[in-house]
Amino acid sequence: MVGERVTDVIVEGSTAVGSFGHGFTYSGHPVAAAVARETIAILHDNNIPGHVRTTSRTLLAGLDPLRGKDGVIDVRGHGFLAAVTFAPLRPSQGGDGAMGAAVADEAARQGVLVRAVGDTICLSPPLISTATEIAEITDRFRTAYEEVVGALLYKSRC
């Protein structure tokens, strides 16, 4: 992962002055370790894994109606991580990400922040989201999809 030119300089310097000691400023830092430990305690004390196991069904159930819709290639997920893959807007150009970007932009207008990775949209709600909140997220996301597809159909008719 490091170029030969850089490696040669490190080896040469280590030979001259001793071993090359390095580290990242956050590695093993007592404050970072304390925060990590407290985070794990909070997750455990509040049974967040159990909450996610129970509530995550709502996420996929809310996205499931997109299966088989125009331009939807795949709907998948596990826990509080889900993804919807769309067909490219311009198939001749491959997966250029235009459809993913359009849906992500409209989702933001609907109040839902998602991540577009090319033509795939990733949804990852906070681990403390309730089933009601997840239902609202997926409802708004489906509305965003419908808005984008509706606009595309309108454009194609004009």
Sequence and secondary structure as in RCSB ss.txt:
>XXXX:A:sequence
MVGERVTDVIVEGSTAVGSFGHGFTYSGHPVAAAVARETIAILHDNNIPGHVRTTSRTLLAGLDPLRGKDGVIDV
RGHGFLAAVTFAPLRPSQGGDGAMGAAVADEAARQGVLVRAVGDTICLSPPLISTATEIAEITDRFRTAYEEVVG
ALLYKSRC
>XXXX:A:secstr
   HHHHHHHHHHHHHHS      TTTT HHHHHHHHHHHHHHHHTTHHHHHHHHHHHHHHHHGGGTTSTTEEEE
EEETTEEEEEE  SSGGG S SHHHHHHHHHHHHTT   EEETTEEEE   TT  HHHHHHHHHHHHHHHHHHHH
HHHHHHH 
